[in-house]
Amino acid sequence: MTNQDIVHLLKSVAAAYTIKDEKKYKFQIIAYQKAADAVEHASTELKNLYEQKTLENLSGIGPTIKSRLEELFETGRVQHFEEVLSGISPAVFPLLDIPTFGPKKAYKIVTHFNLEDPKTVIEDIKKLAEVGKIAELESFGEKSQDDIIRAISEYATGTTKTNRMVLSRAFSLATVTDIDLPSISFLSSPFIASLASVLDSISTKPNPRLLPVSLSVMTFADETAPNCPNKFFKSSSEV
């Protein structure tokens, strides 16, 4: 199970708590959201940390959630997660990656229209919105329906709330493009992820319009790390 899979699972548990009783489970929701964020920005796959018995080194994950993750790696499932997620259609959770969809909104639509298939739920809701069915729901209306259509269209182009690169992927890209990893330890995690996104775009699909962006990133690095070695980056033409 990858970090992205774990992020999705932890966010689903937080969403399930929100749907069932947001006030009662306030602290659980915060804990699982914080854990999901920690995993999303981790520089190492949690599976590796588990195998090395160093899961506790990842900040943002408390002992209870740590024990749940250990159960996940040991058995492939977590009984507590299954209990929390029970009674909620699996079709709810894919919607949480789409802007405008919170847990309660997703649950209301999925429940009202008896949607059960997580693989088709996004397309199912888009079709319902396009024929005006979403606007008929209480507390929705035309504007909310239009927002849903727009959000799903943006999602189809890859613009999602969770479309961020895990740092393990960032470091992998840095290795491929000959960045000296030890020399960039001073950089923040968000910067490394942003840098990797640029490198990924250039290396997989060369686009002249991206070169100014990559040059800006390199200029920033040069200005913030005057002692950084010359081999910090290859030139844009070499990437």
HELIX and SHEET records of a PDB file:
HELIX    1   1 ASN A    3  ASP A   21  1                                  19    
HELIX    2   2 LYS A   26  GLU A   40  1                                  15    
HELIX    3   3 LEU A   46  GLU A   51  1                                   6    
HELIX    4   4 LEU A   55  ASN A   57  5                                   3    
HELIX    5   5 PRO A   63  THR A   75  1                                  13    
HELIX    6   6 GLN A   79  LEU A   85  1                                   7    
HELIX    7   7 PHE A   93  ASP A   97  5                                   5    
HELIX    8   8 PRO A  103  HIS A  112  1                                  10    
HELIX    9   9 VAL A  121  GLU A  130  1                                  10    
HELIX   10  10 ILE A  134  GLU A  136  5                                   3    
HELIX   11  11 GLU A  142  ALA A  156  1                                  15    
HELIX   12  12 LEU A  167  VAL A  176  1                                  10    
HELIX   13  13 LEU A  181  ILE A  184  5                                   4    
HELIX   14  14 SER A  189  THR A  204  1                                  16    
HELIX   15  15 PRO A  208  LEU A  210  5                                   3    
HELIX   16  16 LEU A  211  THR A  224  1                                  14    
HELIX   17  17 ASN A  230  PHE A  232  5                                   3    
HELIX   18  18 SER A  236  GLU A  238  5                                   3    
END                                                                             
